C-alpha cells in the first residue's frame, strides 16, 4: 500500500505525515483510531519513511559517464581478487600500491575518498601459515635432533581466525602506503548490526563524516573475526534494507548511507558481460540499466571472496536506487590497474557504468554492429547500385538545400553567440548554395570513379594446373571519421565510404550538430533506395573521442579531420586501431638561387595566403643565401607584408640582420594563420636536411629553373607530396583528380598523401582450385608449381539483390 505514495523526506512536518495516515486509513477501508495512529502506526511509519529518506536523500545519480568528473564523495571497493595474490595467501602489494596512489591523488584534489577493502583473511592466512610452519619445524627439530625436516602439512585455517590475525597487519600496510603521499587513514570495522541498529548507524555516520571533514581516508571492512556466516538468499531485503553479506553489499550500504556520489567496485573482470566471461559470444556491457539483469547469465564467482558478479549487480542496483552512481571494473589487469580509478573519475569508458537514464537511441557499440552488417551488404551491391546511391545523395543536397541551410544557420547563430570559434573555423562551419552545388558535383565524380573500385583484380597467377590465384580489392571494413566544425565533410566522406563499400561511423563536432543531423538523414535516405540505410551512422551520443578509439574489435580504421591537436590526441588514444592522417602540416617552400622572380612571388603568395589555416599552407620559407639582399628577396618580403603576414626570423636569417623580426621560438611550428618563418640555407642539400629535421613529411616545394636541381630535390626529399614550381596548396584530393579526399596521410604504410577512394580499399587473395592439396606438391607428389603471371581481366560484376528491411 505504501508504494502508491511518494517517499516523504525527514524534514516534512507531522501534519503532512498525519494527512498521509488519513489517506492510508481511507485506502484500507476502515478507520484508524488516533491512539492506534499515535502508538503503533505513526512510529513504525516514521521509521520506515526515515529509512526511505536515507536511501533516497541523494536520489539523483549521474546519468552519463562524463558527469563522473563532478563526483565529490567516492567509495572505492577492493574485492578479494584485487588485493589478494594468485596463490590466495598474501597480498598483491603492487596492485595495492597503485590503488593507494590513485586514491591519494584524488583525495589531494579535494575529493572525499573512502575505501572498502578485503584482504584481512588473506593477510592473516599468510601470517598464520608462517607461524604454524615455524612452530612445526621447531618441534620436529627438537624431537629428531636433525636438521632435515619431514614434509609438513598446514591444517585448514578458519577464516575468522585468519581475519583476526590479519586486520592489524593490513591496516599497518595501508597506513605506510598512504603516508608516502602525506595522507592519513583510519580503520573502521563494521558488522550487519551496525546498520540495522539506528543508534549504531548514526554513530557510524557521524564518525565517518568527522574523518572526511579532517581529510582522513577511512579504510572500512567487515569485522570478519566476529561476523556470522552469511544467511542464504539474504543479499537484499527490499529497497530499504541491504544485508551486509560481503564487501559488495557493505560498499553499497555505506555509499548510500554516506550519500556518496560514486561507488567504484574493482574486481578481477573487466565489468559486466551479457554472458559468462570467456564464452565465445560474451560481450562487455558498457552501460547497465535497471531491468537488464533479466537478460544476462551469470558465471561463477571469483577465485576468492564470498561474493560473485550476481551479488555485485544486486548491490550496485541497490546503490543506484539510493542515488549513488556505480562502476564495476577490473582492478587486476596490469595494463590498466595504474590508472583505472582515475580513468573512471575522468569519465572514460572503463568497466560497466550503471545508469538509471536509458538513451533514446542505440549505443555506439550497437551503431557499429549495425553499420558493419549493413556495410557488408553495401559491399556486395553492383557498382551501378552504389553509384545510384551517391548520385541520389548529390540530388538531395540540391533539392533540400533550404532545409540544410536553415539548420546550418542555427549552428552559425549558436557559434557566433558563444564567441568561441575563430573566424577560420566559422568559415569552415558555414554552408552556402555554392558550397552545396560544389559538393553535389564532387559526389557525382565519386559515383563515376566507384564503378571499378571494389572487386578489381590487381594480380592473377597460375599457381599450378587448374589452380589460379587472384588478388582483388575489397573494403577495409568499418571506418570511424572524426571531424570538427566541417559539416561538408559528412557527405564527402559518406560518398567515399559508399563508393568503396565501407561502413562508416561519423563523429562530428557539436558546433555543427543541427547541420550534421539533417545531412545524415539525407545520407540514410539515399542509402535506403537499396536497403542499406544503416551502413552510415552518425555518432551523436556523449561518447568521448578517446572512448571511441578503444573500440579496437569493432572499428578497422580511424580518420581524423581537424586540428593537429585533435589528430595527435587520436593517434595517442588509438592504441589498437590504425589512424590515417597527419598530426602536423609543416610545409616548406625552398627558393633556389636559380628561381624565376615571377614564379617565386606567385607560389609563395598562394602557398601562404590562399588559405592560411589549411594543412597544406606554407609555414616555413627557405631562401638560398645568394638571394639575400637582392631585389627578388625584397619583393618577397614586401609581398608578405602587403598580405599582412607576420614574419618570424630563423636563427641564421636573424644573424644577417641588424634589426630582425621576432626570432622564431621553434623551427617546427605550424602557425595555421598569416604567419611564417623565414630561414636561410647555403645549398639545396642543406634545404633538404632542414626539411627532414624540422618538417612533418606533408608537402614541400622547390622553386627553381634548374631541372637537375629540381629532380634531385624531388628524388631525395622524403615527404608525402613534393612539388616543383607549384604551390603547396595543390596537395588536395580534389585537385589531384581523386574526386574528394578523406584526409592527407603522412604515414608510410597503406596510403600516403591525399587519400581518396583507393586509400579506403585493401585486398584479399582468392584461390580457385580443383581438389588440390599441399601434399600434391611435395617430393612424393605428382604436381609442380608453375607460378605464371596471367593477364589481368576484370570480371563482370554480378547483380546482388539486397534484402528489404521490412
N, C-alpha and C positions, 0 to 999 in steps of 0.2 A: 504493500500500500504506500509505503514511504517513497517508492521510486517514482511516483507520479508527481512529486513535488521537487522543486529545485533545492540544492543544498543551501542551508542557512548559515551564514558566517557567524563567527563567535560574537561579533560586535552588535548583532541585531538585538533589539530590545525584547524584554519579557512580554511586552504587549504583542509584538509580532509573533512570538512563539505561542502565545495563548490563542491568537487568531488561527494559527496553523492547527492547534489541537482541536479547536472547534470545527474546522473543516474536516479533520480526521474523524471526529465524532459523527458528523453527518454522513460521511462515506461509509462508516462502519455500520450504520443503520440503527444504532442505539446510542442514547446519550451517555456521556462520561461525566460522573459526578465531580464537582470541584475537588472533593477530598481525594478521589482516585487520580485526578489530574495532578494534584499537588504532591501526593505521597508516592505514587507509583509511576505514572506515565511521564510526568514532567521531568523527573531526574533521569530516567532512562533515555528519553528522547533527547534531552540536553546533552547527555554524554555521547550518544550516537552522533548528534549533529556536530559536537566538538571534534570527534574523530574524523568525520567527513570534512570538517573545516581544515583540520591538519593536513589531510590528504589532498585537498583541493586549493589550499591557500595560494599555491604558486601554479595556478591552473593553466598558464599559457606557456607550453613548451615551445621550443623553436621549431618552425615549420620547415626550414631549409638548412642545409649544411652551412651555407655561407654565414648564417646568423650565429653559429657557434663561436665566432670570434668575440661575440658580446658576453660570453659566459663569464660570470664573476666568481661564483662558488662552484667548485668542481670536486667530485668524488672519483677517485681512481681505484678500481677494484683489481687486485692482482690475484689471479687464480693460482691454484696449486701448481699447475703445469708451467706457469710463468716463473715462479720463484724457486721451483724445485729442479734439481739436476736430473739428467736422464736416468740415473740409477736409483732415483727416488730416495736417496739418502744423502742429505746435504742440500745446500742452496746453490742456485746458479748465480754466482757473485757478479759475473759480467753483466748479465741482464738486469740484476737489481741496481747495479751502479748506474746503468743507463737510465733506468726509470727514475732514480733519485735525482739525477742531473736534470732531467726534463721537468720534474715536479718542482724542483728548487728554482729553475728558471722562470716557470710560470708564477710561482709564489713571489719572486722578486719583481715580477711585472705588476704586482698589485692584486693578483687574484687570490682567492681563499681556497687552499688545497687541502683535501683530506684523503687519506689512504686507508682502504680496507684490504688487509693483507692476509694471505695464507702463509704457511711456511713453518709455523712453530712445531708441528708434528715432525716434519722432515728434519728440521734442525735438531730437535730432541732425539730423534731416532739415530742420527749420526753420533750424537754425544753419548747416548746410552750404549750403542753398539761398541763404541770405543772403550767405554768403561767396562763392559762385560768381557770383551776380548782381553783387555788388560788384566782383569781380575782372574780370568781363567788361566792366562799364561803364567801368572804368579803362582797360582795354586799347583799347576802342573809342574812347574819348575821345582817347587818345594817338595812335592811328592816323589818325583822321579829323580831329582838331583842331576838332571841332564839339561843341556841347552836345547836339544832337539825337542820340539813340541809336537804332540799329536794333532791331527786335524780337529779344529774346534768349530762347533756349530753354535750359532746365535739363536736363542729362542725367539718365538714370535713376540714382538713388543706390543703392549697395549697402547692404543692411540692416546688415551687421556694422560697416561704416564709420560709418553713422549712429548705431549704438549706442555705439561708442567715443567719438564726438563729443558724445553726449547724456547719458552717465552722470553726469558731474560736475555739469552744469547741473541735471539732475533732482534729484540729491541736495541740491544747494545750495538748491533751491526748497523741498524738504521741510524742511530744517533751518530755513530762515527762517520757514516757516509754523508749525512746531511750537514755535519759540522764542516765538511770541506767547502760548503757553499754558504757558510755563516747562517745556517737555518736551524732553528730549534725544533725539536719534536717532543711529543708527549704520547704515552701509551694509554689506550682506553680499552679495557676488556669488557665485553657485554654478553648477556645471555638473552634468551627469549623473554624472560620475566621482566627485564629492564624496559621493554617496550610495552608490555601489557599492563604493568603497574603504573598508574598515572603519575604518582609522585616520583618514581624512579625515572620515568620518561622525561619529566620536567627537569629533574636533576641532570640527567644526561644532556639534554638540550642546553641547559644553562652552562654546563661545563664546556661543551664544545664551542658554544658561542664565545665564551670568555677566551678560550685558547685561540680561536680565529682572530678575535679582537687584538690579541697580543702578538699576532703574526707568527703563531706557532702551528706547525703541521701536525694534526692529530693522526696517530697510527692506530687504527681500530681493528680488533679481531674478536671473534667469538672466544669466550673463555672455555676452550676445549678441554681443559683439565677437569671441569665440573659439569659441562653440558651433557644432558642425557642423549642417548641415541635418538635420531630423528624418527618421528612417527610417520608411517607410510601415508601417502596421499595428503599430507598436511602442508603442502607448499603455500597454497593460497586459501584464504577463507573469506571470500567476498572482497569488496573494494576497500573496506576499512581496515582489514587486518591481514598482515602477511606474516606467517610463522617464520622465525629465524631458524631455518633448517640448515643453511650453509652460507657461505660468504656472498653468494649471489643475492639471496633474499636479504641478508644483512645489509649489503650495499644499497639495495633498492629501498628498504625501510629507512635507512639512515639518510639517503638522498632526499626522500620526501619529507622526513621529519625535520631536516635542516634546510628545507626549501632550496636545495641545490639546483643550479641551472643545468648542469650536465653530469651524467654518470658515464664514465668510460670503463667498460668491463673488458679486461685483457685476458685472453685465453690462449690455447695452442692451435686455433684455427683462424682462418682469415676473416671469418664473420659467419653469418647465417647463410646456409645453402638451401636450395629448393629440394634437395635430396641429400642423403648422407655423403659427406665429402669423400672423394676417392672413387665414387661411382662414375661411370662414363659420362652421363648427362648432367652431372651436378654443376649448377651454376651459382656463383656468389650473388646474393641478393643485396643490391646497393641500398635500397630503402625498403623498410618493412613497415606495414601499416596494420593497425588493429583489425583482426578478422582474417588476415592472411595466414594465420597459424593453422587453419584447417586444410590448407593446400600444400603443406610441406610434410616431409617424412624425416623424423629424427634418427640419427645414428646412435652409436654407443657413446657413453660418457668418456671423458678424458682418462688417461692412464693413471692419474692420481686425483685426489679430491673426492668429494661425495656428490658433487653436482653433475650436471650434464647440460647439453645445449637446450633441452626442453625446459630445464629449471631456469636457465639463463633467460630464455624468451619470456617465460611467465613472470620472472622478476622484472625484466625490462618493461614489459607491458604494464605491470602494476606501477612502476615508477613513472612511466609516461602518463598514465592515467592521473597520477598525482602531480603532474606539472613539471617533471624533470625529463629533459631530453636524454637519450641513451644512444651510445655507440658501442657495439661489440666488435673487437678487433683482435688481431694476432699480436701477442706480446713476446713471442718466442723466435720469430724469424730473424736471423742475424742481419739481414739487409735492411730491415725496417725498424728493428727494436730501438735503435738510437734516436729515432725521431717520430715514432708512431703517435705518442701522446700530443706532441706539439703540432703534428700534421692534422690531427683530429680537431684540435682547438682552432687551427687556422682555416678550418672548413674544407680541407682536402678530402678527396674521395678515398677514404680508408675504412675498411670493415663495413659493417651494416649499420645504417642510421635508422633509428626508429622515429617515425613521424606520424602525427595524427592527421596531417593535411595531405590528402591524396591529390596529385596534379590531375588536371582535366585531360591532358593528352598523354601519349606514350612516353616512357623513359627513353633516354638517349640509347641505351642498350637495345631496347625494343625497336627504336627507329633504325639502328644499324642492322639489326636482323631483317627487318622488312626491306631495307634498301638492298641488302645482299641477295635476298631471294628474288626480288623483282629485277635486280640488275642482271642476274643470270638469264632471266627471260629476255631482257633487253638485248643482251649479247647474242642471243640465238635468233633475233629478228633478221629478216632480209635487209641488206644495206639500204634498199629503197624505203623500207618502213622506218628505219632510224632517220633517214633524210626527211621523210614526211613529217616526223615529229618536230625536227628542228625548224623546218620551214613554217610549220603551223605556229610554233612559238614566235618566230620572226613576224608573222602576220598579226599575232595577238599583241605584240609590242606596239604596233602601229594602230591597231583597232582600239585598244584600251588605253591609249596614251593619256587621255584626260583623267582617267582614274589613277594611273600611275603618277602623273604629275601632281594630282591633288594629294596623294599620300606623301609624295616627296616634299611638297610644300609644308605639310605638318611636321616632318622631320627637320626641315630647314628652320622653321619658326622656333621649334624647341631648341635647336642647336644655337641659334642666334641669341635667344633669350638667356640660355645658360652661359654663353660667353666663354666656353671652354675650348672651342676649336679654333685653330689658326685659319687665316684666310685661305691657305693652300688646301687644308682639309675640308673647309666649307665648299671650295670649288669642286673637290672630288665628290662630295656628298650631293651636290646639286645635279639634277637632271633637266634636260630641255628637249623640246621636239627634235632638234637637230641631233642631239646625242642618241635619242631613241631610234631615229632613222638610220643613223650610222651603225648602231647596234644591230638593227634588223639586217642591214646589208652584210655585216660581218657574219651573222648567223647563217645566212644563205650561202656564203662562201664555205663555211664549215660543212654545211649539208652536202655540197658538191664534193668536197675533199674526203668525206666519210665513205664514199662508195667502195673504195678498195682498202679500207683500213683494217678491219677485223677479219681474220682468216686469210690474210695474204701470205702466200708461200714465199719464203725467203731463200730456202735451200732444199734441193732434192738430191738424194743419194741412193744409188742401188747398192745396198749392203751385200747382198748375195742374190742368187737366182730366186725370183718371186718374193724378195724381201726388200721393201723400199721404205726409206726414211724421209720425212719432211719436217722442216722447221717452219712453223706458222705463227703469225701474230695473234695475240689474244689480249683481252683486257687485263689490267692489273688486279682489279677486284673492287674494293671499297676505298674511295678517296675521301679524305677529310680536308676541306679547303676552308681556311680561316682567314677572313678579310676584315679590314676595319671599315672606315666610312667610305665605302665604294660600292654602292648598290648596283652599278652597271656590271660589276664583277659577277654577280649571281647568274644572269642569263648567259654570259660568255662562258663561264666555267661549266654551267649546266649543259650547254650545247656541245662543248668539247667532251664532257663525260658521256653524253648520249651517243655522240659520233663514235667514240672508242668503246662503247659497250660497258662502261664502268658505272657502278653505283656511286652515289655522291651524298656525303653529309656536308652541308654548308653551314658554317657558323659565322654570321655577320655581326658587325658592330651594333651596339644598342642605339647608336646615333641614327641608324638607317632602319630601325625596326619596322616602321609602317611601310616603307618602300620595299624592303625585303619581303615582307609578308605578301603583298599583292603580286610581286614578281614571282614568288614561289608558287602562289596559287595558279598563275598563268602557266608556269612550267609544268605543274602537275596536270593542268587541263590539256596541255599539248601531249604529254605522255599518255594520257588516258585514251587517246584515239587508238592505241594498240595495247591497252590494258596493262601498262607498266607504270602506273601512276606513282607507286611507292619507291621507284628507283632513285628519286632525288628527294632528300629530306632536308628541311630547314630546322636546325637545332636552335630553338628559341627558349629553352629552359634556362635555369640559373646555373648551368654547368660551367665550371671554371675551365679555361683552356688547358690548364695543367691536368685536370681530371680526364679530359677528352684524350690527351696524349698518352694516357695509361691504358687505353683500350687496345692493347697490342694484339690480342687474339681476335679482334673484330675489324680493325682498320689496317689497310695494307700500305697506304702512303699518305703522308701529310704534306699539304702545300700551303704555306703561309703567304698571304698577300697583305703587306702592310709595312710598318716602320721596321727599321733594323733592330730595334729593341724587341718588337714582337717576334721577329724571326729568331733572334738569339734566345729568347725565353722558351720558344717552342723547341728549338734544337736541344736546349738543355733539359727540357722536361720529357721529350720523347725518347726514352732510353731504348725501347724495343721496336719502334716504328721508324722506317726511313723518312727523312724530311727532304723535300725537294725545294731548294730555294737558296738564297744568299743572305748572309747576315748584314753585309755592308755593300755599298756601291761606291767605292773609292776609285773613280775613273780618272785617268790621266790623259792629257794631250801633250805630246812632245813636239816642239818646234825645232826642226833640224836647221843646221846652218845653211842648207840649200833650199829652204822653203820659199814659196811664192807669196808675196805680200797679200794679194787679193784673197788667196785661199786661206791664209792664216786668219785674217780678220773674220771672214765668213764662218769658218769652222769653230773658232774659239767662241764667237758670239753665240752661235747656235748651240754649241755643246753646254755652255754655262747658262745662257739667258732664256732659251726657249721654254724650259720647264725646270726651274732650279730644284724642285722637290723630287724630281724623278730619280730613280736609282741609276739611270744611265747618264746623268748630268755630270759634267766635268767638275772635279773637286780640286785637282792639282794641275797647274800649268808648268811643264818643264821646258826650260828655254836653254838652247845651246849658248855657251859662253860667248861665241863670236857675234851673237845678235845683240848683246848688251850695248847700250849707248849707240844704237843705230836708229835711223828713222822708223824701221819696222817695229822695234821694241817700243818706241814712243807711241806709235799708233795703237799698238795692242793695249798699253796702259790707258791711253786716252779713251779708247772704246770701252774698256771695262768701267772706267769712272763715269762715262756718259750713261752707261747702263746701270749705274749705282751699285756696282759690285764692290764689296768690301774686300780689300787685298790684304792677305797675311803673308809676310815675308818668311821664306825658308832661311835656315842658318847661313847658307852660302850667299844667297841673294842679299841678305841683310848686311853681310860683310863688305859688299861692294858699295853700299850707300852710306852717305853721311847722315841723312835724316831718312830713316826707313819707316815703312808702315809697321803696324804692330807685328812683332815676331810671332810666328806660329807656335802654338803650345805643343802640337803633335803633328808630325807629317802623316799620320794615319788617322785623318779626320774626314768624316762625311758631314758636310755642312748642311746640305738639303735646303739651301737658301741662296740669296745673292751674295755669296762669299766664296773665296777660293784662295788657295795657297799658290805662290809663285816661287819656284826654285830654279837654280842654275846648275847645269851639268856640263862637263867638258866634252863628252863624246856620246854617240848613240848607245854604245855598250854601257856607259855609266847610267844612261836613262833607263835601260832595261834592268840593270841591277837595282836602281832606285825603285822601280815599279814592283819588282819581285819582293823587295824588302818591305815596302810600305803599302802596296796595293792590296786589293781584295779579289783579284783574278776575275773581275767582272768585265769591263770594257776599257780598252786603251787604244790610243790613236797616235799615229805618226804623220806629220805634215812635212813633206819633202818632195823635191823634184828629182832626186837621185834614186833611180829604180833599184840599184844594188843595195843601197842603204835601207830602202823600204822593205825589200824582200828579206833581208837579214833580220829586220825588226819583226816582220810577220812570222818568220820561222822560229826565232829564238824566244819570243815573248810567250809566256805560259799563262794566257788568260782565256776566258770563255769566248770573248769576242775581241779580235784585233783588226783595226781598220787602217787603211792608207788613204790619206787625203779625203776623209769623210767624217762627218760629225759623229760623236759618240751616241747621239740620240737615235741613230739607226738601229741600235740594239733593242729590237722590239719585234714581237711575233707578227704583228700585222704588217710592219714594214719589210719583214723578211718574206712575206707571202705565205705565212702559216695560217692565215685567216684570223686567228686570235691566239693568245697565249695564256697559260695558267700561271706563268711566272718566269723568272730568269734564274737559272741554276748555275752556281759556281762549283758544284760538286764534280767529281771526276768519274763517277760510276753512273751508268744508266742514261742520263740526259744532261746536257750542258748547254749553256746559253739560253736564248728564248725557247721555251718548251711549249710546243703546240700539240697537235693531235698525235704525232709519232711518239712523243715523250710519255704518253699515257698508255702505251702498249708494252707488253712484254711478249715472250714467245713460249711455245711449248713444242715438244717433239712428238710426232705421230709416226708410228711404225706399223706397216701393213705386211703381214706375213701369211704363211700357209702351213701352219703346224711346225714352224721352226723352233729348235731348241739350241741352247748354247752348247750342248754336248755334240750336236751335229758338226761343230767346227773344231772339236778337239783333235788331237793327233790320231785318234782312232776313228774320227768322224768321217763322213762322206762329203761334206761341203767345205767350200773355201770362200773367204771374204773377197769381194770384188771392189767395194768402195769406189764406185764410179759416180762422178758428178753428172747429174741429169739436167736437161734444160728445165728452167722454172716456168711452169704454166699455171695460170690461176684457174682454180676450179670455179664452175658456175655456182653461185650461191643458191642454196635451196630455200624455198619459201617455208617459213616456220609459222604455224598458226598459233598465235598467243591465246591463252585461255582468258575468258572474261572473268571478272571478279564476282559476277552475280551468281 
